[in-house]
Structure formats: C-alpha cells, structure tokens
Amino acid sequence: MELTMEQVKEIAAAIKKKTAVDAYSFTICPDKKPDILDSKFGGLPYWDKSKEYPVDSNGSPLILLAQINFDKIHPDAPLPEQGMLQFFIGGDDVFGLDFDHPNVQDTFRVVYHETIDPSVSREDMEKLNLPDSAKKEWGDSTPVYGEWAVTCEKQTSSMNIIDKCFEQMFFSVVKELYGWEVGEASLYDELDDEIIDALEEELNENNDKPDSNGGHWMLGYPCFTQEDPRLYEERYAKYDTLLFQMDSDGSECDYVLWGDVGVGNFFINHEALERKDFSDILYNWDCC
C-alpha cells in the first residue's frame, strides 16, 4: 500500500475522531503531602476496618500502589460516582505480577470501598500496622518511590498504533476514505517503517507524553513498552477496558519506575465496571 504523507495525516485524523473517548489523566504533585483520604500513588492506604486487609495466599500483606477517591474527582459513568478504588500489589521483585496467571487476584488486588469514612486519620491507619510502601524497608519492592499526591483532569483519549484493535480500525478507515480493500494482510506487511513512524507521530500529535497514550490514566487507551497482552491470548479478550494505568514518571523516573522504564496496566470488562464488580481484573506491566 502506497500512502502519501497527506494521506497519513488524513487517516490519523479520522482514527482519532472515530476512537475519541473521555478519560481521566493523573499528574503527580511532588510538593503536596497527600492526606490518608486523598487520591495518591504509594504510601499508607486508607482502609475500612470492617474489611479484611488484602494478603496473598502465603498470608503476606499487599502494599498500596494507588488509591483514587471518587468523592473528590466526581467522574462520569462507567466509573463509580463515589467511594474509593485501590490497587494493591505484592512486595516482591516483580511487583506482584504472576506471568502465568495475571488475572488471578492473589499477588495483586483491586478493592472498591462504596463509601469513605471521613473521620479516618493517618494515625488510625498507623495503629493498624498497615504496610506503608513509602518506607525504606520496601526498597525496590514497589515501582512507586514514595507517597505522591495526584491531581485528576478529564481529557480525550484516542487509539494508538499498539492497541490490539488498531489494525482493524486502520483498514476500516482506509476503506472508508479511499475504497481500498486489504484482505488478510497485516499493517506491517502493507506499510514501510517510515510510513508507520509518520502515522504514529500523527496519532500522538498534541500529546505531551513521549509515547502515545503514555502517562497515568483511568479509561481511555493503554500504552505498552512491549505489546498488548490481550493480543494473542483469547482468554484475555474480555478485558476490554483500561481501568487504570501507571507509567514510569519523573525526570530520572524518581517518582515511579517499572523495571527498565516500563508501564503498568489494569484491565476490566466494561460490563463488570458498570456493575462496580472489580473481582475479575487483568494486571500487566512490561518494560524495555
């Protein structure tokens, strides 16, 4: 397939328009100390004392990766309108990822609190002896180096070239714009590297992240340093929605670092998210 640069721009614009969705972008605020009830990455978690704190099958407590306070963000559906969503991981050298069973919530856990007790204080949580991932004892057992307050902004996200559905979308747009039928060919069979690079650059235009859809997100489209884990595993196809993404962050990745400058993702089925059912999650992280 021969494409001019003008056609590349036209195709990219059409894909961005067709795939644009509302999503929520998070930014680390290093100069602000987060409260126990705040949305934050790492540190000491909020916890409902009537619930059993998450541990793995060996009884080891999981540590807080992130918590999102919906009472303060007020997101639109399908995210919950209120309460708190928390992401916990095992404190090991692979950040709680079971490569063979990444959808089994043993060495990671996603917990939803429908309501938040506003009277809970940091001192209350310290008395429970909950793990505080910001303490030195956790070392490199977490990708989050400290406890970071975050702000949230509603933005538009669109599909990038690494998404598992991109090829189908690309050829659909090409047919719609130019009437070209491609058949069974793959994107990389049809386009040379220069055109693919130009297409990726156009899709990433006006994005201040170095990689398309990089950064910290709820909803929208994910990014990967390797590939989408749902691409070749049919059993993972049901996880069609990006629930949460945390990227390596900081001038020297001094806030968050996944391995060798990687990114972590949590996926959920859209209908389960609408039901506020967080029992079935696909957890993945990869790095260069």
ChimeraX attribute file (.defattr): number of C-alpha atoms within 10 A of each C-alpha:
attribute: neighborCount
match mode: 1-to-1
recipient: residues
	/A:1	9
	/A:2	8
	/A:3	12
	/A:4	9
	/A:5	12
	/A:6	9
	/A:7	15
	/A:8	20
	/A:9	16
	/A:10	16
	/A:11	23
	/A:12	24
	/A:13	15
	/A:14	18
	/A:15	21
	/A:16	18
	/A:17	12
	/A:18	13
	/A:19	15
	/A:20	15
	/A:21	15
	/A:22	14
	/A:23	20
	/A:24	20
	/A:25	21
	/A:26	20
	/A:27	16
	/A:28	19
	/A:29	13
	/A:30	14
	/A:31	8
	/A:32	11
	/A:33	13
	/A:34	18
	/A:35	14
	/A:36	20
	/A:37	22
	/A:38	21
	/A:39	27
	/A:40	28
	/A:41	29
	/A:42	27
	/A:43	24
	/A:44	27
	/A:45	28
	/A:46	24
	/A:47	22
	/A:48	14
	/A:49	11
	/A:50	6
	/A:51	8
	/A:52	8
	/A:53	12
	/A:54	21
	/A:55	19
	/A:56	16
	/A:57	10
	/A:58	8
	/A:59	8
	/A:60	12
	/A:61	18
	/A:62	25
	/A:63	30
	/A:64	30
	/A:65	26
	/A:66	25
	/A:67	26
	/A:68	23
	/A:69	20
	/A:70	21
	/A:71	17
	/A:72	16
	/A:73	16
	/A:74	13
	/A:75	17
	/A:76	13
	/A:77	9
	/A:78	14
	/A:79	18
	/A:80	19
	/A:81	16
	/A:82	17
	/A:83	17
	/A:84	23
	/A:85	19
	/A:86	21
	/A:87	21
	/A:88	24
	/A:89	28
	/A:90	25
	/A:91	23
	/A:92	15
	/A:93	13
	/A:94	17
	/A:95	23
	/A:96	24
	/A:97	21
	/A:98	17
	/A:99	11
	/A:100	7
	/A:101	12
	/A:102	20
	/A:103	23
	/A:104	16
	/A:105	23
	/A:106	19
	/A:107	25
	/A:108	28
	/A:109	27
	/A:110	22
	/A:111	18
	/A:112	18
	/A:113	16
	/A:114	13
	/A:115	13
	/A:116	17
	/A:117	12
	/A:118	8
	/A:119	7
	/A:120	15
	/A:121	13
	/A:122	13
	/A:123	9
	/A:124	15
	/A:125	19
	/A:126	13
	/A:127	8
	/A:128	10
	/A:129	9
	/A:130	18
	/A:131	19
	/A:132	19
	/A:133	27
	/A:134	20
	/A:135	14
	/A:136	10
	/A:137	10
	/A:138	15
	/A:139	16
	/A:140	18
	/A:141	18
	/A:142	26
	/A:143	31
	/A:144	26
	/A:145	22
	/A:146	20
	/A:147	24
	/A:148	24
	/A:149	21
	/A:150	22
	/A:151	15
	/A:152	18
	/A:153	13
	/A:154	15
	/A:155	13
	/A:156	16
	/A:157	22
	/A:158	20
	/A:159	26
	/A:160	25
	/A:161	20
	/A:162	20
	/A:163	17
	/A:164	19
	/A:165	13
	/A:166	15
	/A:167	16
	/A:168	11
	/A:169	18
	/A:170	17
	/A:171	19
	/A:172	16
	/A:173	19
	/A:174	19
	/A:175	13
	/A:176	13
	/A:177	13
	/A:178	10
	/A:179	10
	/A:180	13
	/A:181	11
	/A:182	14
	/A:183	7
	/A:184	7
	/A:185	10
	/A:186	12
	/A:187	17
	/A:188	11
	/A:189	10
	/A:190	14
	/A:191	14
	/A:192	13
	/A:193	11
	/A:194	9
	/A:195	17
	/A:196	16
	/A:197	13
	/A:198	15
	/A:199	22
	/A:200	18
	/A:201	19
	/A:202	21
	/A:203	24
	/A:204	22
	/A:205	13
	/A:206	8
	/A:207	14
	/A:208	11
	/A:209	11
	/A:210	9
	/A:211	15
	/A:212	24
	/A:213	24
	/A:214	22
	/A:215	20
	/A:216	23
	/A:217	26
	/A:218	24
	/A:219	22
	/A:220	23
	/A:221	25
	/A:222	31
	/A:223	24
	/A:224	23
	/A:225	17
	/A:226	13
	/A:227	13
	/A:228	19
	/A:229	18
	/A:230	17
	/A:231	13
	/A:232	11
	/A:233	9
	/A:234	9
	/A:235	9
	/A:236	18
	/A:237	13
	/A:238	15
	/A:239	20
	/A:240	15
	/A:241	19
	/A:242	20
	/A:243	25
	/A:244	23
	/A:245	26
	/A:246	27
	/A:247	24
	/A:248	24
	/A:249	22
	/A:250	12
	/A:251	7
	/A:252	10
	/A:253	16
	/A:254	13
	/A:255	20
	/A:256	24
	/A:257	23
	/A:258	23
	/A:259	18
	/A:260	12
	/A:261	17
	/A:262	21
	/A:263	28
	/A:264	23
	/A:265	22
	/A:266	22
	/A:267	26
	/A:268	24
	/A:269	20
	/A:270	18
	/A:271	14
	/A:272	16
	/A:273	19
	/A:274	13
	/A:275	11
	/A:276	14
	/A:277	16
	/A:278	18
	/A:279	15
	/A:280	17
	/A:281	23
	/A:282	23
	/A:283	27
	/A:284	20
	/A:285	24
	/A:286	18
	/A:287	15
	/A:288	11
